[in-house]
Amino acid sequence: MAVQPLLIAKGKLEFGLLPKMINRHGLITGATGTGKTVTLQVIAENLSRIGVPVFVADVKGDLAGISQPGSSANVKVQDRIKQLGLKNFDFGGCPVTFWDVFRDEGHPVRATVSEMGPLLFGRLLNLNETQTGVLNLVFKIADDNRLLLLDLKDLRTMVQYVGDNASQFRTGYGNVSVASIGAIQRGLLSLEQQGGEKFFGEPALALDDLLQTDSKGNGMINILAADKLLQAPQAYTTFLLWLLSELFENLPEIGDPEKPKLVFFFDEAHLLFTDAPAQLLQRIEQVVRLIRSKGVGVFFITQNPADVPDTVLGQLSNRVQHALRAYTPKDQKAVKAAAQTFRPNPELDVEKVISELNVGEALVSFLDEKGAPNIVQRAYILPPHSQIGPITPEQRQQLIQQSLVYQHYEKDIDRESAYEKLQARAAQGAQEQEGTEPTSSSRGLPGLPAQRAPRQPARRSDDLVTSVMKSAGRAAASQLGRELMRGVLGGLLGGKRR
């Protein structure tokens, strides 16, 4: 049975998102203060009501109100209800789960170091190409010797060990630059000082916990507290890239369902593409294109469509454009470019209208039943049924304690991994130097005994490469193909859950 369109905006006509077309992705744009956040809130509410879970990063701290019913006392909401002639408008909140990398305003969110992989870690640490190459060697040496990289102390200890024994690794792995080792260690120290150690470790986030519904069948709205995280833009975008790639890797192919399995809102999307190398942009475009077959819809939110590369922009079919102000020649050029991203309406001067839109008003173009974009129209976004703005700390804490995952992620797990193995070996070596010299394995790390740690599963990069190549109709069986793709993706999109 087909799901009815989700009413999002109303002008001379009503404009609804077709649930079966939401996995064709979308774009919400407009200047600051023009209504992008409320548009996101209205779309998220509608998705929750039809049983679709949502993930959204709350970059300003004002999306938490979606958990509470709105109020008739809000004059602006009442005026909009009357203006649009909305009948039987009811107020109500949505089920929410709060998440927070820093653990202050939601359940902890963790990944293991190995899952993040060297490419995303290199981006996180702001490493150059040479330094990222050395980091890749560190991951490779850890993999080859079955040493688990779970948290930052594992990686820091592994980097130090490789640096201290650089000459012994040169033949098997290539030159290990002392300068690069130093840059990596400085980056790790800076990351730790910013609280980054809270993100890496176990228990790692289980994707199933993002795909929940409540007892009434409403989709859970997962809200990531991102106001503090956004102060480190590369950390913010790296986290969201990692999560998006986790979804791509782990969810099964389901084609075009009647409604999406999850909708992912990527706010401040321009940060994702700033200073990103061409190869990374190419892979982002590929993941955005292929993740639709997993039933995941992705909405990018930013000020101007020009913030998104054309190769990605072409994949964002459902569009909401709020006002852009054109005070300078550069602004006017941006407005013209934004107008050209829509299917033309002969009765509407889109370029002119973009600068005239009121707060909460937008140019709207959604896909029709055949997957073609409708001609652009001018309309007002409906008011949300939930509260606009933040909630009190007491309300947030109560919702956290009532969550289905409460107490599951709150306690750290620190199992034996690279740090413990190398520390134990160093202590053993110090003791044995008082007697006989320790024997070393010709196949393992310098000085490590022949006994091996449990095998560490491959990082998600290898599995993602297989998935990408399969989805694109290419064979991934050859070692050459895997190595070539791994060189581009690195750890972009991860390893298997442990």
C-alpha positions in Angstrom: 0.0 0.0 0.0 1.4 3.3 -1.1 2.2 5.9 1.6 0.5 9.3 1.1 2.6 12.3 0.3 4.0 14.2 3.3 2.6 17.8 3.2 5.5 20.2 3.6 4.5 23.5 2.1 1.4 25.3 0.8 0.9 28.2 -1.6 -1.6 28.2 -4.4 -1.1 24.5 -4.4 -0.1 21.9 -1.7 3.4 20.4 -2.0 4.1 17.0 -0.6 7.2 14.8 -0.4 6.5 11.3 -1.8 8.0 8.9 0.7 9.1 6.4 -2.0 11.1 9.3 -3.6 12.9 10.5 -0.4 15.8 8.1 -1.0 16.6 10.2 -4.1 17.9 12.7 -1.5 17.3 16.4 -1.0 18.7 19.9 -0.5 17.6 22.7 1.9 19.3 26.0 1.3 18.9 29.6 2.3 20.6 32.5 4.2 20.8 32.4 7.9 17.5 33.1 9.6 15.3 32.4 6.6 13.7 29.1 7.9 16.0 26.2 7.1 15.8 24.7 10.6 12.0 24.8 10.7 11.9 23.2 7.3 14.1 20.4 8.5 11.9 20.0 11.6 8.7 19.8 9.6 10.2 17.1 7.3 11.5 15.2 10.2 8.1 15.3 12.0 6.4 13.9 8.9 8.9 11.1 8.5 8.6 10.1 12.2 4.8 9.9 11.9 5.0 7.4 9.1 7.5 5.2 11.0 10.7 6.4 9.4 13.7 7.0 11.8 15.7 10.2 11.3 19.3 11.2 12.1 20.0 14.9 12.4 22.9 17.0 13.8 21.7 19.8 16.0 24.4 22.4 15.3 22.6 25.3 17.0 21.0 23.5 19.9 17.5 24.4 18.9 16.2 21.1 17.4 15.5 19.4 20.7 12.1 21.1 20.9 10.8 18.5 18.4 10.5 16.2 21.4 7.8 18.4 22.9 4.3 19.5 21.7 4.0 22.9 20.2 1.8 25.5 21.7 -1.2 27.6 20.5 0.4 30.4 22.5 3.0 30.8 19.8 1.7 33.8 17.8 3.8 33.2 14.7 2.6 29.6 14.5 -1.0 30.6 14.9 -0.7 33.3 12.2 0.8 30.7 9.8 -2.0 28.2 10.5 -4.6 30.9 9.7 -2.7 32.2 6.7 -2.5 28.7 5.1 -6.1 27.7 6.2 -4.9 24.6 8.0 -7.8 22.7 9.6 -7.7 20.5 12.7 -4.1 21.4 13.3 -2.9 19.4 16.3 0.2 19.8 18.4 2.4 17.0 19.4 6.1 16.0 20.0 8.1 13.1 18.4 10.1 10.3 20.1 13.8 11.3 20.3 17.1 9.8 21.3 19.8 12.3 22.2 23.5 11.5 21.3 26.6 13.5 22.1 30.3 12.7 21.3 31.2 14.7 24.4 28.7 12.8 26.5 27.2 15.9 28.1 23.8 16.2 26.3 23.1 12.7 25.1 24.2 9.1 25.0 27.9 8.6 24.2 28.8 8.0 20.6 31.9 5.9 20.0 33.8 4.3 17.1 37.0 2.3 17.2 40.2 3.7 15.7 40.3 0.9 13.2 36.8 1.5 12.0 37.6 5.2 11.3 40.6 4.1 9.2 43.7 6.1 8.1 42.2 8.4 5.5 39.5 9.8 7.8 42.0 9.9 10.7 44.4 11.8 8.5 41.7 14.3 7.7 40.8 14.5 11.4 44.4 15.2 12.4 44.9 17.6 9.4 47.8 15.6 8.0 49.3 16.1 4.6 49.6 13.4 2.0 53.0 12.2 3.2 52.0 12.1 6.8 48.8 10.2 5.9 50.9 7.7 4.0 52.9 7.0 7.2 49.7 6.7 9.2 48.5 4.2 6.7 51.7 2.2 7.3 51.0 2.2 11.1 47.5 0.8 10.4 49.0 -1.8 8.1 51.6 -2.9 10.6 48.9 -3.2 13.3 46.8 -5.3 10.9 49.6 -7.6 9.9 50.4 -8.3 13.5 46.9 -8.7 14.7 47.0 -5.7 17.1 43.6 -4.2 17.8 43.4 -0.4 17.4 40.4 0.5 19.5 41.1 3.8 21.3 43.5 6.7 21.0 46.0 5.2 23.5 46.2 2.2 21.2 47.0 4.4 18.2 49.4 6.6 20.1 51.4 3.6 21.4 51.4 2.0 18.0 52.7 5.2 16.3 55.4 5.5 18.9 56.4 1.9 18.5 56.7 2.2 14.7 58.7 5.4 15.0 61.1 3.8 17.5 61.6 0.8 15.2 61.5 2.7 11.9 64.7 1.2 10.6 63.5 -2.4 11.2 60.3 -1.7 9.2 61.9 0.0 6.3 62.6 -3.2 4.3 59.1 -4.6 4.6 57.0 -1.4 4.6 59.1 1.4 3.2 60.5 4.5 4.7 58.9 5.7 8.0 59.6 9.5 8.3 60.5 10.6 11.8 59.1 14.0 11.0 55.7 12.4 9.9 55.7 10.3 13.1 56.1 13.6 15.1 53.3 15.3 13.2 51.0 12.4 13.9 51.8 12.4 17.6 51.3 16.2 17.8 47.9 15.8 16.0 46.9 13.0 18.4 47.9 15.2 21.4 45.8 18.1 20.1 42.9 15.8 19.5 43.1 14.5 23.0 43.2 18.0 24.4 40.0 18.7 22.6 38.3 15.7 24.2 38.7 13.5 21.2 39.5 10.4 23.3 35.9 10.3 24.3 34.8 9.4 20.8 37.2 6.4 20.3 36.7 3.1 22.1 33.9 0.7 23.0 31.1 0.0 23.1 30.9 1.3 19.6 27.7 2.7 18.2 25.4 -0.1 16.9 23.5 1.1 13.8 20.3 -0.8 14.8 20.0 1.7 17.6 19.4 4.5 15.0 16.7 2.5 13.3 14.2 2.3 16.2 10.5 3.1 16.4 8.5 3.8 19.5 5.5 1.7 20.9 3.1 3.6 18.6 5.2 2.9 15.5 6.6 6.4 15.2 10.1 6.7 13.8 12.8 7.7 16.3 14.4 11.1 15.7 18.1 10.7 16.6 19.5 14.1 17.5 23.3 14.6 17.7 24.3 17.5 20.0 26.7 19.1 17.5 27.1 22.7 18.7 30.4 21.9 20.6 31.5 19.4 17.9 31.1 22.1 15.2 33.8 24.2 16.8 36.2 21.7 15.2 34.7 21.5 11.6 36.9 18.7 10.4 35.9 16.6 13.4 32.3 17.3 12.8 32.4 16.3 9.1 34.6 13.3 9.7 32.1 12.0 12.3 29.2 12.4 9.9 31.1 10.9 7.0 32.0 7.9 9.1 28.4 7.4 10.2 27.1 7.8 6.6 29.7 5.2 5.5 28.7 2.8 8.3 25.1 2.9 6.9 26.3 2.3 3.4 28.4 -0.6 4.4 26.1 -2.4 6.8 22.5 -1.9 5.6 21.3 -4.5 3.0 20.2 -3.6 -0.5 16.4 -3.1 -0.7 16.0 -1.1 -4.0 13.3 1.5 -3.9 11.0 0.9 -0.9 7.6 2.6 -0.4 9.3 4.6 2.4 12.9 5.0 3.4 14.6 3.0 6.1 16.3 6.1 7.5 16.7 9.7 6.5 20.0 11.4 7.3 20.2 15.2 7.5 23.7 16.7 7.0 23.6 20.3 8.3 26.4 22.8 7.5 27.1 20.6 4.5 29.6 23.1 3.0 32.1 22.1 5.6 32.2 18.6 4.1 33.5 19.8 0.8 35.9 22.5 2.0 39.5 21.5 1.1 38.5 17.9 0.3 40.7 16.3 -2.4 39.2 15.4 -5.7 39.4 11.7 -5.1 37.5 12.0 -1.8 34.9 14.1 -3.5 34.5 11.5 -6.2 33.9 8.8 -3.6 31.5 10.9 -1.6 29.5 11.4 -4.8 29.5 7.6 -5.4 28.4 6.8 -1.8 25.5 9.4 -2.0 24.4 7.9 -5.3 24.6 4.2 -4.2 23.2 4.5 -0.7 19.7 5.1 -2.1 19.6 1.4 -2.8 20.0 0.8 0.9 16.8 2.8 1.6 18.6 5.8 3.0 17.7 9.3 2.1 20.3 12.1 2.6 19.4 15.8 2.9 22.2 18.4 2.7 21.5 21.7 4.5 23.6 24.7 3.6 23.3 28.4 2.6 23.7 28.1 -1.2 23.5 25.3 -3.7 26.9 26.4 -4.9 28.4 25.1 -1.6 27.8 21.5 -3.0 29.9 20.2 -5.9 27.9 19.7 -9.1 28.5 15.9 -9.0 26.8 15.7 -5.6 24.3 18.4 -6.3 22.9 16.4 -9.2 22.0 13.6 -6.8 19.8 15.9 -4.6 16.4 15.8 -6.3 14.0 17.2 -3.7 14.8 20.9 -3.3 13.7 23.7 -0.8 15.3 27.1 -1.5 14.8 29.8 1.1 15.7 33.4 0.6 19.2 34.5 -0.5 20.2 38.2 -0.2 21.9 39.8 -3.1 23.7 43.0 -1.9 26.9 42.6 -3.9 27.8 41.4 -7.4 29.1 38.2 -5.8 25.8 37.7 -4.0 23.9 38.3 -7.3 26.0 35.7 -9.0 25.2 33.2 -6.3 21.5 33.9 -6.6 21.6 33.4 -10.3 23.4 30.1 -9.9 20.8 29.0 -7.3 18.0 29.8 -9.7 19.5 27.7 -12.4 19.3 24.5 -10.3 15.5 24.3 -10.6 13.3 23.1 -13.3 12.0 26.4 -14.8 8.5 27.8 -14.3 7.5 30.0 -17.2 5.2 31.9 -14.8 7.9 32.6 -12.2 11.1 34.7 -12.3 13.0 32.5 -10.0 16.1 34.6 -9.8 14.1 37.7 -8.8 11.9 35.8 -6.3 14.8 34.2 -4.4 15.7 37.6 -3.1 12.1 38.5 -2.2 11.1 35.5 -0.2 9.9 36.1 3.4 11.0 34.1 6.4 9.4 30.7 6.2 8.7 31.1 2.5 10.6 29.0 -0.1 10.9 27.9 -3.7 9.9 24.2 -3.7 10.5 21.4 -6.2 9.9 17.8 -5.2 9.9 14.7 -7.4 6.7 13.4 -8.9 5.7 9.7 -9.0 7.8 9.1 -12.1 10.9 10.5 -10.4 11.0 13.7 -12.4 11.3 17.1 -10.6 8.2 19.2 -10.6 8.5 22.8 -11.9 9.5 25.1 -9.1 6.8 26.9 -7.2 6.6 29.5 -4.5 5.1 28.4 -1.1 5.1 28.7 2.6 6.5 25.9 4.8 3.9 24.5 7.2 4.4 25.3 10.9 5.7 22.3 12.9 3.5 20.5 15.3 6.2 20.3 17.9 7.9 23.1 19.9 10.2 25.4 18.0 13.5 26.0 19.9 15.5 24.3 22.7 14.2 22.4 25.8 15.4 22.7 29.4 18.3 20.7 30.7 15.8 18.9 33.0 13.6 17.9 30.1 16.6 16.6 28.2 17.9 14.6 31.1 14.5 13.0 31.6 14.3 11.9 28.0 17.9 10.5 28.1 17.0 8.4 31.2 13.8 7.1 29.5 15.7 6.1 26.3 15.8 2.5 25.2 19.6 2.6 25.1 20.1 4.3 28.5 23.0 2.8 30.4 24.1 0.7 27.4 26.7 3.2 26.1 27.4 5.1 29.3 30.1 2.7 30.6 33.4 2.4 28.8 34.8 -1.0 27.9 38.6 -1.3 27.7 39.6 -4.8 26.5 43.1 -5.9 25.7 44.4 -4.3 22.5 47.5 -2.8 21.0 48.3 -0.6 24.1 48.2 -3.5 26.5 50.1 -5.8 24.2 52.9 -3.4 23.6 53.1 -2.3 27.2 53.3 -5.9 28.4 56.0 -6.7 25.8 58.0 -3.7 26.9 57.8 -4.7 30.5 58.8 -8.3 29.6 61.7 -7.1 27.6 63.0 -5.0 30.5 62.9 -8.0 32.8 64.5 -10.4 30.3 67.4 -8.0 29.7 68.5 -8.8 33.2 68.9 -12.4 32.1 68.7 -13.7 28.6 67.7 -11.7 25.5 64.2 -12.4 24.3 63.6 -14.2 21.0 61.6 -12.5 18.3 59.3 -13.7 15.6 60.5 -13.2 12.1 57.0 -12.6 11.0 55.9 -10.2 13.8 56.8 -6.9 15.1 60.4 -6.4 16.2 60.8 -7.9 19.6 57.3 -9.4 19.7 57.1 -13.1 20.6 55.8 -15.6 18.0 52.5 -15.9 19.9 49.9 -13.7 18.2 46.9 -11.7 19.4 43.4 -12.7 18.1 43.0 -11.8 14.5 41.8 -8.2 14.0 39.1 -8.0 11.3 39.9 -6.0 8.2 39.0 -2.3 8.4 35.7 -1.3 6.8 37.6 0.2 3.8 38.1 -3.2 2.3 34.5 -4.3 2.8 33.2 -0.9 1.5 35.3 -1.2 -1.6 33.7 -4.6 -2.3 30.2 -3.2 -1.8 30.9 -0.2 -4.0 32.3 -2.2 -6.8 29.5 -4.8 -6.6 26.9 -2.0 -6.7 28.6 -0.5 -9.7 28.6 -3.8 -11.5 32.4 -4.3 -11.3 34.2 -7.4 -9.9 36.1 -6.9 -6.7 37.7 -10.3 -6.6 41.1 -9.3 -7.8 43.8 -8.3 -5.4 44.9 -5.5 -7.7 41.4 -4.1 -7.8 41.2 -4.1 -4.0 44.6 -2.4 -3.6 43.8 0.3 -6.1 40.5 1.2 -4.5 42.0 0.9 -1.0 44.6 3.4 -2.0 41.9 6.0 -2.9 39.5 5.2 -0.1 42.0 4.4 2.6 39.9 4.1 5.8 37.2 6.5 4.4 34.5 4.1 5.2 35.7 1.8 7.8 36.0 -2.1 9.0 33.8 -4.8 10.4 32.2 -4.5 13.8 34.1 -6.3 16.6 
